[in-house]
């Protein structure tokens, strides 16, 4: 059996709050631990022979509904993370890219995002994408409006794919941690033929060992894309 090549990986990082609460800790401790896991997974993907992009669902358009103090903490954590991880990106030849409406963030955080994107834009081993203030419906709507503004009268699938923020049109594998089994408005266009894997593991407990096992499972699947097995 020929292994399925994994090029574009997407991850919904879920369970930070529950991980902290199970340990009698503030939810923010779960987010801090979760940021460490992002680093580990990114380094793993940069060394993987076929993975080209890994996209993490870091902050959705719905996450603004969370308590104000938690949202403020997440913004500060993101700023610290990008500042600290720049050397990791450069060491592993990783390009950083943000998708979503970052215009809602503070000027300081927007600058940090732009600085990191600019500093890593020539790195080629992996593209590490953070979905920030992101929603799949909002991305599709923005892409349609972009094409209309450009004068498009008839929009094809190829047109829409090219107008999206992601540097790819299709996700190969979507992983969600914590036992929840839904996509939560994430990369709705891009996951149309993705393979899904739902794990009970809370994100702060997720390891590259488990990721390796999930990828092995993916490689053994048969992807028909609407057709039949050969």
Secondary structure as UniProt FT lines:
FT   STRAND          8..12
FT   HELIX           16..22
FT   TURN            23..24
FT   HELIX           27..47
FT   STRAND          53..60
FT   TURN            61..62
FT   HELIX           63..65
FT   HELIX           68..91
FT   TURN            92..93
FT   STRAND          94..99
FT   HELIX           102..104
FT   HELIX           107..120
FT   TURN            121..122
FT   STRAND          126..134
FT   HELIX           136..149
FT   TURN            150..151
FT   HELIX           157..163
FT   STRAND          173..176
FT   TURN            178..179
FT   TURN            184..185
FT   TURN            188..193
FT   STRAND          195..198
FT   HELIX           203..205
FT   HELIX           208..219
FT   TURN            225..226
//
